[in-house]
Amino acid sequence: MLGVFGVYVYKLVKGYALEEQSVQKALDLNEAEAAERKANVYSQVKRTSLWNIIALFVAGATLAILGGERVSEVAQVALSELNLNPISMAVCLAAFAGMSEYVIVWRAHRKKQYGIALANAFGGITQVMFLVLPFTFLAIAIYQGFLVTDHVDLPLSFSLSNVLLFVLLFPTFYVLIALIEEDHTLGALDTVTMLAIFLLVILILVCYGGG
């Protein structure tokens, strides 16, 4: 999955580079005009020092660890004292985790910037599916294999819900990327297809993933 994400980023950057080359060719720009166009594009971009990047990385990692600890405590209380279904609790946590994406998509739709809305939704899916998820699995594997080998909740089992989660994620991803490549907005059939696959995933996980 990390390999897929790497290829995705490579093709994304290469695709934008080819698009820029085609635009310059269509406008018949010489080297000086192309350089001026590039300078105008990045005129509002300011360079950030390496130390600022490192400081932001450390701050983000620290807050993520602290926030993760608090979220895990909330989930543990909900599972042990409220006897909630683990998948139901995961759905609730995912809903809160995606709050920023919902706001961005909603505001973009209000401004009729449908490309931004679709790009944010697509970017969120690709990052979670092909970057966050495999990185989490690697972290669990390292934790289980080298740090706490006798953890009661590990290793993760290849249960029906876990397998179906992966199987049904790929059609959702494929439908969305097909819509972007065809360069059109979501129609009635597209919307129904996406919602049906998504709700089917949630239904199966809630019904069979609580073990």
NUBA-170939 format. One record per residue (C-alpha): residue number from 0; residue in one letter; x, z, y. Coordinates in pm, whole numbers, plus 50000, padded with zeros to 5 digits. Each point is the difference from the previous one (the first is absolute). Example, Ala and Ser with C-alpha at 12.3 -4.5 7.8 and 13.67 -1.06 7.14 Angstrom:
BEGIN
+-----+---------+-------+-------+-------+
: num : residuo :    c1 :    c3 :    c2 :
+-----+---------+-------+-------+-------+
:   0 :       A : 51230 : 50780 : 49550 :
:   1 :       S : 50137 : 49934 : 50344 :
+-----+---------+-------+-------+-------+
// end
This chain:
BEGIN
+-----+---------+-------+-------+-------+
: num : residuo :    c1 :    c3 :    c2 :
+-----+---------+-------+-------+-------+
:   0 :       M : 50000 : 50000 : 50000 :
:   1 :       L : 50286 : 50072 : 50237 :
:   2 :       G : 50136 : 49656 : 49912 :
:   3 :       V : 49663 : 49846 : 50087 :
:   4 :       F : 50005 : 50177 : 50336 :
:   5 :       G : 50353 : 49875 : 50066 :
:   6 :       V : 49897 : 49641 : 49925 :
:   7 :       Y : 49690 : 50046 : 50216 :
:   8 :       V : 50206 : 50116 : 50300 :
:   9 :       Y : 50250 : 49717 : 49947 :
:  10 :       K : 49728 : 49733 : 49987 :
:  11 :       L : 49826 : 50155 : 50301 :
:  12 :       V : 50314 : 49987 : 50214 :
:  13 :       K : 50092 : 49654 : 49873 :
:  14 :       G : 49646 : 49875 : 50063 :
:  15 :       Y : 50006 : 50119 : 50361 :
:  16 :       A : 50343 : 49840 : 50048 :
:  17 :       L : 49875 : 49666 : 49869 :
:  18 :       E : 49692 : 50025 : 50221 :
:  19 :       E : 50216 : 50060 : 50306 :
:  20 :       Q : 50217 : 49701 : 49908 :
:  21 :       S : 49692 : 49779 : 49970 :
:  22 :       V : 49875 : 50119 : 50340 :
:  23 :       Q : 50335 : 49926 : 50163 :
:  24 :       K : 50002 : 49657 : 49838 :
:  25 :       A : 49646 : 49926 : 50116 :
:  26 :       L : 50086 : 50105 : 50355 :
:  27 :       D : 50324 : 49800 : 49983 :
:  28 :       L : 50211 : 50287 : 50134 :
:  29 :       N : 50373 : 49976 : 50043 :
:  30 :       E : 50235 : 50291 : 49921 :
:  31 :       A : 49979 : 50147 : 50351 :
:  32 :       E : 49621 : 49985 : 50005 :
:  33 :       A : 49979 : 50150 : 49651 :
:  34 :       A : 50229 : 50285 : 50106 :
:  35 :       E : 49787 : 50060 : 50309 :
:  36 :       R : 49685 : 50005 : 49787 :
:  37 :       K : 50160 : 50256 : 49767 :
:  38 :       A : 50112 : 50212 : 50295 :
:  39 :       N : 49646 : 50000 : 50141 :
:  40 :       V : 49858 : 50108 : 49666 :
:  41 :       Y : 50235 : 50299 : 49979 :
:  42 :       S : 50002 : 50081 : 50372 :
:  43 :       Q : 49792 : 50317 : 49948 :
:  44 :       V : 50201 : 50113 : 49697 :
:  45 :       K : 50259 : 50269 : 50067 :
:  46 :       R : 50289 : 50081 : 49772 :
:  47 :       T : 49995 : 50342 : 49835 :
:  48 :       S : 50322 : 50181 : 49927 :
:  49 :       L : 50098 : 50084 : 49644 :
:  50 :       W : 49984 : 50374 : 50073 :
:  51 :       N : 49642 : 49970 : 50123 :
:  52 :       I : 49907 : 49816 : 49682 :
:  53 :       I : 50166 : 50268 : 49786 :
:  54 :       A : 49830 : 50278 : 50197 :
:  55 :       L : 49659 : 49839 : 49962 :
:  56 :       F : 50063 : 49948 : 49629 :
:  57 :       V : 50095 : 50365 : 49948 :
:  58 :       A : 49702 : 50121 : 50204 :
:  59 :       G : 49762 : 49773 : 49811 :
:  60 :       A : 50136 : 50101 : 49660 :
:  61 :       T : 49983 : 50371 : 50089 :
:  62 :       L : 49644 : 49980 : 50126 :
:  63 :       A : 49900 : 49792 : 49698 :
:  64 :       I : 50137 : 50267 : 49767 :
:  65 :       L : 49825 : 50281 : 50188 :
:  66 :       G : 49677 : 49804 : 50021 :
:  67 :       G : 50020 : 49909 : 49634 :
:  68 :       E : 50037 : 50366 : 49906 :
:  69 :       R : 49690 : 50094 : 50200 :
:  70 :       V : 49797 : 49712 : 49857 :
:  71 :       S : 50102 : 50092 : 49646 :
:  72 :       E : 49887 : 50359 : 50061 :
:  73 :       V : 49661 : 49879 : 50124 :
:  74 :       A : 49965 : 49776 : 49695 :
:  75 :       Q : 50101 : 50283 : 49766 :
:  76 :       V : 49739 : 50232 : 50151 :
:  77 :       A : 49732 : 49732 : 49975 :
:  78 :       L : 50083 : 49933 : 49635 :
:  79 :       S : 50039 : 50360 : 49884 :
:  80 :       E : 49739 : 50185 : 50205 :
:  81 :       L : 49743 : 49732 : 50083 :
:  82 :       N : 50039 : 49821 : 49664 :
:  83 :       L : 49997 : 49657 : 50162 :
:  84 :       N : 50075 : 49685 : 49805 :
:  85 :       P : 50371 : 49912 : 50053 :
:  86 :       I : 49915 : 49640 : 50083 :
:  87 :       S : 49727 : 50106 : 50242 :
:  88 :       M : 50252 : 50221 : 50178 :
:  89 :       A : 50250 : 49713 : 50005 :
:  90 :       V : 49737 : 49772 : 50157 :
:  91 :       C : 49935 : 50260 : 50272 :
:  92 :       L : 50372 : 50037 : 50072 :
:  93 :       A : 50042 : 49621 : 50008 :
:  94 :       A : 49713 : 49972 : 50248 :
:  95 :       F : 50171 : 50246 : 50235 :
:  96 :       A : 50341 : 49838 : 49947 :
:  97 :       G : 49866 : 49660 : 50105 :
:  98 :       M : 49835 : 50128 : 50317 :
:  99 :       S : 50253 : 49833 : 50230 :
: 100 :       E : 49946 : 49665 : 49829 :
: 101 :       Y : 49624 : 50032 : 50041 :
: 102 :       V : 50038 : 50062 : 50373 :
: 103 :       I : 50233 : 49702 : 50045 :
: 104 :       V : 49771 : 49767 : 49804 :
: 105 :       W : 49689 : 50126 : 50184 :
: 106 :       R : 50157 : 49958 : 50344 :
: 107 :       A : 50132 : 49655 : 49909 :
: 108 :       H : 49653 : 49892 : 49888 :
: 109 :       R : 49845 : 50130 : 50321 :
: 110 :       K : 50246 : 49786 : 50196 :
: 111 :       K : 49927 : 49708 : 49764 :
: 112 :       Q : 50365 : 49994 : 49895 :
: 113 :       Y : 49915 : 49926 : 49639 :
: 114 :       G : 50351 : 49886 : 49913 :
: 115 :       I : 50142 : 50340 : 50096 :
: 116 :       A : 49730 : 50179 : 49802 :
: 117 :       L : 50059 : 49792 : 49690 :
: 118 :       A : 50378 : 50027 : 50032 :
: 119 :       N : 49981 : 50381 : 50020 :
: 120 :       A : 49774 : 50020 : 49696 :
: 121 :       F : 50222 : 49762 : 49805 :
: 122 :       G : 50317 : 50179 : 50109 :
: 123 :       G : 49858 : 50336 : 49897 :
: 124 :       I : 49911 : 49870 : 49655 :
: 125 :       T : 50339 : 49838 : 49939 :
: 126 :       Q : 50195 : 50304 : 50119 :
: 127 :       V : 49800 : 50247 : 49793 :
: 128 :       M : 49987 : 49785 : 49689 :
: 129 :       F : 50351 : 49858 : 49993 :
: 130 :       L : 50205 : 50258 : 50193 :
: 131 :       V : 49841 : 50347 : 50014 :
: 132 :       L : 49861 : 49996 : 49646 :
: 133 :       P : 50319 : 49891 : 49817 :
: 134 :       F : 50211 : 50231 : 50217 :
: 135 :       T : 49767 : 50287 : 49906 :
: 136 :       F : 50035 : 49913 : 49632 :
: 137 :       L : 50380 : 49998 : 50034 :
: 138 :       A : 49990 : 50338 : 50175 :
: 139 :       I : 49780 : 50141 : 49722 :
: 140 :       A : 50235 : 49859 : 49736 :
: 141 :       I : 50304 : 50160 : 50166 :
: 142 :       Y : 49815 : 50328 : 50047 :
: 143 :       Q : 49881 : 50005 : 49639 :
: 144 :       G : 50323 : 49874 : 49848 :
: 145 :       F : 50261 : 50198 : 50191 :
: 146 :       L : 49846 : 50281 : 50208 :
: 147 :       V : 49701 : 50156 : 49820 :
: 148 :       T : 49994 : 49863 : 49647 :
: 149 :       D : 49728 : 50238 : 49878 :
: 150 :       H : 49741 : 49936 : 50275 :
: 151 :       V : 49652 : 50051 : 49854 :
: 152 :       D : 49839 : 49707 : 50185 :
: 153 :       L : 50269 : 49747 : 49912 :
: 154 :       P : 50071 : 49742 : 49874 :
: 155 :       L : 49712 : 49777 : 50108 :
: 156 :       S : 49799 : 49870 : 49709 :
: 157 :       F : 49899 : 49638 : 49940 :
: 158 :       S : 49631 : 50089 : 50005 :
: 159 :       L : 49709 : 49759 : 50036 :
: 160 :       S : 49959 : 50081 : 50369 :
: 161 :       N : 50369 : 49950 : 50079 :
: 162 :       V : 50017 : 49666 : 49820 :
: 163 :       L : 49677 : 49870 : 50157 :
: 164 :       L : 50125 : 50108 : 50340 :
: 165 :       F : 50291 : 49759 : 49974 :
: 166 :       V : 49797 : 49724 : 49836 :
: 167 :       L : 49729 : 50003 : 50267 :
: 168 :       L : 50236 : 50036 : 50296 :
: 169 :       F : 50149 : 49655 : 49951 :
: 170 :       P : 49670 : 49804 : 50036 :
: 171 :       T : 49934 : 50187 : 50325 :
: 172 :       F : 50345 : 49915 : 50128 :
: 173 :       Y : 49969 : 49637 : 49889 :
: 174 :       V : 49662 : 49946 : 50167 :
: 175 :       L : 50127 : 50141 : 50330 :
: 176 :       I : 50322 : 49797 : 50002 :
: 177 :       A : 49802 : 49686 : 49910 :
: 178 :       L : 49777 : 50057 : 50302 :
: 179 :       I : 50301 : 50033 : 50229 :
: 180 :       E : 50169 : 49689 : 49862 :
: 181 :       E : 49682 : 49796 : 50046 :
: 182 :       D : 49985 : 50126 : 50361 :
: 183 :       H : 49635 : 50091 : 50025 :
: 184 :       T : 49801 : 50314 : 50065 :
: 185 :       L : 49807 : 50193 : 49738 :
: 186 :       G : 49672 : 49833 : 49914 :
: 187 :       A : 49705 : 50152 : 49817 :
: 188 :       L : 50130 : 49902 : 49655 :
: 189 :       D : 50352 : 50119 : 50082 :
: 190 :       T : 49870 : 50335 : 50123 :
: 191 :       V : 49780 : 50053 : 49694 :
: 192 :       T : 50289 : 49911 : 49768 :
: 193 :       M : 50240 : 50242 : 50166 :
: 194 :       L : 49746 : 50283 : 50010 :
: 195 :       A : 49897 : 49945 : 49638 :
: 196 :       I : 50358 : 50020 : 49872 :
: 197 :       F : 50080 : 50300 : 50219 :
: 198 :       L : 49687 : 50194 : 49904 :
: 199 :       L : 50057 : 49917 : 49633 :
: 200 :       V : 50348 : 50152 : 50023 :
: 201 :       I : 49865 : 50315 : 50165 :
: 202 :       L : 49712 : 50030 : 49751 :
: 203 :       I : 50224 : 49970 : 49695 :
: 204 :       L : 50253 : 50245 : 50137 :
: 205 :       V : 49741 : 50261 : 50098 :
: 206 :       C : 49815 : 49972 : 49668 :
: 207 :       Y : 50296 : 49980 : 49763 :
: 208 :       G : 50294 : 50135 : 50198 :
: 209 :       G : 49918 : 50366 : 50017 :
: 210 :       G : 50162 : 50102 : 49677 :
+-----+---------+-------+-------+-------+
// end
